[in-house]
Amino acid sequence: MRAVVVVGASLAGLSAARALRAQGFDGRLVVVGDEPHRPYDRPPLSKEFLAGQADEAALALEADGEDLGAEWLLGTRAVALDPGMRSVGLAEGRTVTADAVVVATGAAARKLPGAAAGPGVHTLRTLGDARALRADLARGGRLVVIGGGFIGAEVASTAYALGLDVTVVEAAPIPLSGPLGEAMGGVVSGLHSDHGVRLLCGTGVRGTGTDGEGRVAAVVLADGRRLPADTVVVGVGARPCTEWLAGSGIEIGDGVLCGADGRTSLPGVVAVGDCAAWYDPAAGAHHRVEHWTGALERPAVAVSALLSGGAGGQRVPRPPYFWSDQYGVRIQFAGRAAGADTVTVEEGAPEGRDVLAVYRRGGVPVAVLGMNRPRSFTRWRKRLAAVTS
C-alpha cells in the first residue's frame, strides 16, 4: 500500500492519520477537509469557547511540532468516491487517487423546518458556528434553545452562566430519554429547573418570527404560543455527511455501514467517526457513535483492519462513552440504555444530581450513568467493558 487518503480533517480523521503512521504506514498520506482550519476540538465549542474562557488556539488538536508527513487539502469538499479507481473527487475539480480510503466526513447539524436561517438563528457544529453564536450571546437578552439534547443543554448552561434569560423547548415529554431512558433523562434534565432555566417539554416548534429588520424576535410553538427571543439555537441532532458517496456502491444506512472493525462494503475503504455506523455484536445492530472518545479510539481499529486486510479479525469495540458538563455538574455515560429492563441507583440521590446509576438487562450491566461521581463511574465503566468484551 503506497497511498492513503483520509476524507475528513476533524478528530476522527486526525486519529486515523496518526494511527496510520503509528502502525507503520510510511507512504503518501493525504488528508482532505472541507473546513479551512487545522483539526480542532469540538466539545469546548458549546462550553469554554462559547463562554469566552478559551480562545481558538486552545482548541488545537495537534501537538506543537507534530508532523505526520501528510498533505493537507483544507477548505475543499469531497464530492465523489470512485471505488474502482480508488479516487476521491473534490469540489474544485481535482481528483486524489490512492490505494485505500478512510471516510471520516462527520455529521452536520439538522435543520428545523420553519426555523429559517437568518440573523440571530444558529446551529452549533463548527468553529464558524461557535464564533457567530458567541458574538450574539454577548448581546445578552433572551435565548431560546430548540432541542433539549446534550448540545442544547450545554448551550443553555453556558448562556445561563453568562446571564441570559434562557428557555429550552423539547418536543419529547422527557428530554434525553433516548440516550438515558426516561427515569435518568428526567433526573439530568432537572438541572435546568434547578437553575431557573425554563424547560418546555412535549411541544413542537412551528417556526420563528422576525422583527422589522429581519432579525429573529420570537419562536412560535406548535400550539401557537410565541416565545420572545433575541437569539435562537437549534439543537435537534445531526445527520451523517454521506451524500458525497452517492453512486459509489458503498452500503449506507444511518451512516456508512461497517463491520465491528470499521471496514465498509467496499474493499480498501473504512469509515470512522460520526458518519460511520459500526456493527455492535452485543446489540446485534449497526450504530453511529457520535462521541469524542469513539472518534479518538476507533480509527486505530479501522486502520489496523485496513492495513491487514482484516486478517487480524474483528475486535469488539469498547462500549460507547460520552460526557457532558452542565451547570457545574460532570455527567458521564457508558454503554447503551436501549433494551435495559432495570435502572438502579447505586450511589447518591437523584434529587441531589449526585448519582451513580446502573442499567441492566436480565441482570447483566449494559450501561452506567454518573453525575459528579467520576471515581465510581470509572470503576463501573471498566466492569462494563469486561462484561461486553
N, C-alpha and C positions, 0 to 999 in steps of 0.2 A: 504494500500500500504506500503510494508516494504522495498523495494529496488528499486532504480532508477539508470540506467547507462546513463551517458551523453557521447556521442561519439563525441569528438572534444574538444580541450582544448584552443581554442583561445577566443576572446571576447564573441562570442555568447554562447559558451559552459560555460564559466565562469559566464556569466549573467544568464544562466539557472540554474546553481548550486546555485548562490546567491538567485535567485527567489524561488527555492525550499525551502531553509531554511527560507527565509523571509515569505513565505506563510504557514509555519507550518510543513513542512515535516521533520521528525526527524529520519527517517530510514537510512538504508545503502545507501550511495551515492558514486558512482564510476565514475571517470572522466578518459576517455581514450584519449590520444593524440599521434599523430604519430610523432611529433617533441619531442626532449628531453627536451625542455625548458618549464618552467612555463609560464602561459599566458603573452603575451607581446603585446604592442600597435603597430599596423602595419602602420598607417598613417605617423609617423615620418621616416619610412624606406626610403622613397623617398625624404625626405626633411632634417630635422635636423640631423638625424643619418647619412645619406649619406654625408652630408656636414661636418661631424666631430664636430657638435655643440652639440650633445647629445651622451652619452655613453649607453651601454646596460642596466645599472641599471636604467636609466631614462625611459626605455621602459616598466618597470614592471607595470602590471595592478592591481595586488593585493596590498592592503594597508599593511603597516607594521603591523605585528601581526595578520593579518586577518587569521582566521581558520574556514573553513566551515565544518570541521569534515568529509572530503572526503578522499577516497582512490584515489591517483593519479597514474595512469598507463601511464607513459610517455615514448616516444620513441618506441611505439608499435602501429601497424596499425590494424584497424578493417578490416576484410576480409569477414564477412558474418553476416547476421541477420536471425535468425530463429524465425519467429513470433509466431509459436505455443509454443515454449519453452520460448519465450521472452529472447533469449540469443544472445549474440554478440560473434562471433568467432574472435580471434586475430591471427595475423600472426605468433606469436611464438607458436601457438598450444593451447593456453589456451582459455577457454570459460568463459564468465561472464554472469550469469543469474540474471534477475531482474524482477520486476513486470511491469516496464514501461521503455521506451527508449526515449531519446532525441537525435535526429540526428542533429549534428552541425559540419559536416565534411568540411564545407567551399568549397573553389574552388581552382583550380590550374591554373597557367599561361598557356595559349595556346601556342603551338609550331608553328613556321612558317616553312612550307615545304621549304627546300632549305637552310635555315639558320641553318646549323648543329651546334650542341653544340660543343664547343671547347674553347680553351684559348681565352679570350677576348670577347666572346659572352655570353650575360647574359639575364635572365629574372629576374623580381623582385617581389617576393611574400612573401618570408620567411626571417627570420633573417640571415640564412646562405647565401641566395642570396645577401642580402644587404652587408654583410661582404665582399664577393668576389667582388662585384661591387665597393664598396668604395676603396678597395685596387687598383683596376685598374684605377679608376678616379684619384687617387693620382699620377699616372704616367703622367698625363696631356695628351696633344696631341689632336687628333681628335675623337670626339664621333658622331656616327650616331645612332639616335633613330628611330626604325621602329615602327610606330604607333603614331598617334597624339592625342590619348585619354588622360585622366587625368593623369594616371601614367606616360605615355611617356612625357607629358608636364611638369610634376613636376620634373622628372629626368633631362630634358633639362634645366629647370630653375636652378636647383641646380648645374648642370655641368657648365652652363654659369657663375654663380657666382664664381665657383672655377677656372675660367679662361680657360676652354677648348674651343676648336673650335667645335661648335655644329651644326648638321644638323638633321632636323626632316623630315621623309618620311611618308606620309599618302596616303593610297590608295584611299580614298574618295576625291571628289572635294573640300569639305569643312570639316575640322576637327570638331569633336564634334557635327556634325549635327544630330546625333542620339539622344543624351540626351538633347541637347539645341535647336535644329532646325537650319536651315541654317543661318538665319539672325544673331542670337546671337552666334552661333558657330563661324561664321566669325569674330565677334567682339572679343570674348575671345581668339581665336587662333591668332588674330592680335598682341597679346603680344609678340609672337616670333619675328616677324619682327621689332617691336618697339625696341627690344634689340639686333638686329643684328644677331639673330639666323636664319639660312636658313630654310625655310619651303617649301618642295616639295610636292605638292598635285596632286591627280589624277594619281598616278603612283604606280604600284606594285613592289614587290621585287622578283627577280629570285633566289637569293641566296647570299652567301658570298664567298669571296676569301681569301686565306691564304698566308702567306709568307713561306720561306723555312723551318722554324721551326714549322710550323703548327698553328701559331697564326693568328687570323683574321687580314686582311690587307685591305679589301675593302668590300663594299656592292654592289652587282650587281643588277641594276634595271631591270624591265621587258623590257624596251626599249634598253637595252644593255649598258647603261651608268654605269660607275664604280665610286663609291664614296670612296675615300681613308678613311680608318678608323683604329684607334688604339684600339678602344673599340666600341662594338655594344650592344645596349639594344633592345630587342624585347618586345614590349608592345602592343600586339594585342588582349587583352581581356583575360577572364578567363572562364574556364569550371567548372561546379559543380562537386564535388567529390562524385559521386553516384555509381560508378562501384561496390563497395563492397556490394551494396544492390541487385544485380542481383540474381534472383531466390527467393527473399523474398516475392514477390507478391505485394510489395508496388508500388503505381502508380507513374510513372516517366514521366516527360516531359522535359522541360528545367529546371531540378532540381526536387526535390521531390515535387509533387503536394499536396497542403494543402488547407484547408479552410481558412477563414479570421481570424482564431484563431490559426493556426499552426497545427491543427490535420490532420493527414495523412489518407490514405485509410485503414490503419491497426489500430485496436483498441489498445490503450495503447502506441502509438508511435506518437510523434510530431517531427516537423523539424523546425529549426531556422537558421538564418544566410545566408551566401552566397549560400548554397546548396539548400535552400528552396524556392519554388515558391508558395507564398501565393495568395489566391484568393482576388482580389481587386474588391469589389462590385461596386465602382464608375466607373471602367473601364470595368467591366464585363469579366475579364480575369485573368489568373494567371501571376504573375510577380516575378522574382527574384529581391530582393533589395540588391545590393552589396555595402552597405554603412555602415559606422561605427555606425551611430545613430540607424539604424534598428537592428544591432547586439546587441546593448545595450538595446533597449527598447522592442522589440518584444518578447524576451524569457519570460518576465513576463506574457504576454498574453497567450503564449503557455503553460506555466506551470500551470496557472490558469485553462485552459481547461483540462489539463492532470489530475490534482488533483480532479477536479469536475466532470470529465467525460463529459464535455461540458454543464453541467447543467446551467452554468451562461449565456449561449447564446453567439453568436458571436458578438464581437465588431469590428467596422470599424477601421482598423489601421490608424494612422496618415499618412498624405501624405509623401512619401519618401523625405528625406533631405540629402544633402551632401555638403561638402565644399572642396575647393582646394586653396592652396597658390602657386602662380606663379609670379615670378619677382616682389615680394613685393606687389602683389595685392591679396586681400582676395576675392575669388569667392564663392558665396553661391547660392544654388538652392534647391527649394522645389516643389513637385508636379510632373507632367508628361507633357512634351512638346508635346508628340504624340497626335494628334487629335485637338490641338489648331488651331483655324482658324484666330486668330489675335495675334500679339505681339506688345505691345505699350510701348514706353519708358516713364516712369512716372517721373523720375528724372535723372539729369545728361545728359551726352552726350556720345554716343558710341565711338567717336574718342578720348575721354579723358580716356577711360577704367574706367570710374567712373559713373556707371549707375545702375538704377533700372528698370527692365522691367517686365511687367505682361503679361502672356499668358492667353487668354480667348477662350472659346468655346461657341458660342451662347450668348456672352456677360457675361458669368459666368467665374470667375477666376479659372484656373486649375493648374497654375504653376507661380512661380516668380523667377527671377534671380537678384542677386545683385553683383556688383563689387565695393568693398570698400564702401558699403552702409549698414553697419551692423544694425544700428538702424531702418532704414526704412524697411530693409529686415525682421527683426524680427516682426515688426507690420504686414507686409503683410503675413508672414508665419502663424501668428495667425488667420488672416482673412481667409486664405486658409483652415486651419484646421476646422474652423467653417462652411465653405461652404460645405465641404466634409463629415462632421460628420453626 
